[in-house]
Amino acid sequence: MLPSANWILGLGLLSAASVVRSAELSGHAQTLFDQSMMIQDEIYDPEVSYLRYFYFPLAAGPHETRSTVWHSIGLLQRNQGNDLFEAVKILENVIGDQEKDTSLQWYGDYTVYPEQPTVGTPAYAPVIYNSWDPNWRGFIGTALIVIYEEFGSLLPPNVQDLILESLYNNTVGDSYRVGGVDGDNLYPAYSNAWLMRTVATSWTGRKLNDSNMTTSGDVYAQEFLNLFDINGTLPEFNGPTYAGVSLYALTIAAKYLSSTSSVIGQNAERVIQDIWEYESLLWNPNLRNFAGPWDRSYGYDMNNYVAIMAEWIWSLVGKEKVWHYSSPIGTMTHADDFEIAPVIAVLSEFHKTLLPNSILHRLRSFIGEHTYTGQTYAPPADYEPRNISTWLSANLTIGTDSFNQSVVGGYSEDSTSFSPSVVQWLRPGGSIGYFNLYPTETALQASVSPYALNLTYPLGNETSTFTFVLASNPLGAKRDIFGLEDVDGLNIEVVGGSANPVPEVSFCGLVGGTCDIVQ
């Protein structure tokens, strides 16, 4: 922790041909599909037709709802043996548990896990993003659209009707969401959740010939576009997980709504291309990571946690371009996000047709040293647009943004996921090192140049601290880090500023240490 308000760093260096399926998958998409289904088949419980809760230490025994719906898409795509039968049971169970009371804030939502008590009973108070999650309407609703569009002909008529009924309830319930009301944070800047609601509302309104829904979907879409088109970037900028969800929702719109008058359908393709244009410039294939900054992340090295953007890249250009380690995916942080992989695989062939070769080339091979500059804007947290500046070289990337915000931790109000200044480098053994600013202030002025990062707290004072999250050294390197000189693979030098150049070092350990684990 470095007191004062300015720090400047110098940095050196399926198989049977007769099976009816949604789409013929490319080799890359097929390996993504197969590896995810292999994990899901092992944790699927046919006794109750749910996946067991995966990658949550306290969930020994319970099952999980959202991932089970994703699994049903995998079953329908594979369509072998009892797959269709199991998929139908899943849909009947999940839709049967949907909330039907229109007076409740969580109307149209689905259980987080089927063993939970009824939300709103004395033993299970309604706590948004806890006992109930409004985003489950978006995730499950959009998945039901994929099921209906791709596999509807496989399903019994009564199950097709159940899906449409569920989507109606889902869409009406999602209309209850208003940013700043009843604890909800859904504004257009919450890109992935806003886009899922937009797409589900637009598709359902047109399918059911409901003009209120159709109009609402178009209004949602225009509000998103008004914000996106300011800078051509997602307000939820460069999130390795949630940019992937936004692309998922937009792909559904581009595939199933582009032939309609839907506002999101008419604009989805060009928004997808704009997102990939800047994301591909921030991707470093040598490090298998997106350079920072990241608005929301679940880790600091994508080789060690599952990000949905990695699944898109796998489906487009291959697994070897995404993960360096041979460790089983189930050992990675946030491994449960690999359960959406069958859905990504099914959509990936169409998605790829929307991308120019220049983007695919950047995903495959590092294009050489370059700098990305841009802006993004996420009100109401941002008082003004944030300025993004990222420098990428073959083995070192430095990215930052300047911001002036209403709350510490950005739009999500979470300092553990908001990473406004990120340094990553390739260490001698091939692993990735990282050095990232942990937000403790509401304003930052920052700039990047080759091998240098300049950080200033414009509202800082003598009590302000620069706090960084630093990767532990790899096995074989120094075990203990007493100062910047002990960091493996990178020379770090304080070359100016008013901060104390000697850091206080804490270790956030699995078992012991002087601070709690961060990601």
Beta strands, then each sheet from edge to edge (+ up, - down):
strand 1: 2-3
strand 2: 6-12
strand 3: 44-45
strand 4: 50-52
strand 5: 63-64
strand 6: 283-284
strand 7: 289-290
strand 8: 370-376
strand 9: 386-392
strand 10: 396-404
strand 11: 421-426
strand 12: 432-438
strand 13: 443-449
strand 14: 452-456
strand 15: 465-470
strand 16: 491-496
sheet 1: 1+ 15- 12+ 11- 10+ 9- 8+
sheet 2: 1+ 15- 12+ 11- 10+ 13- 14+ 2- 16+
sheet 3: 3+ 4- 5+
sheet 4: 6+ 7-
end
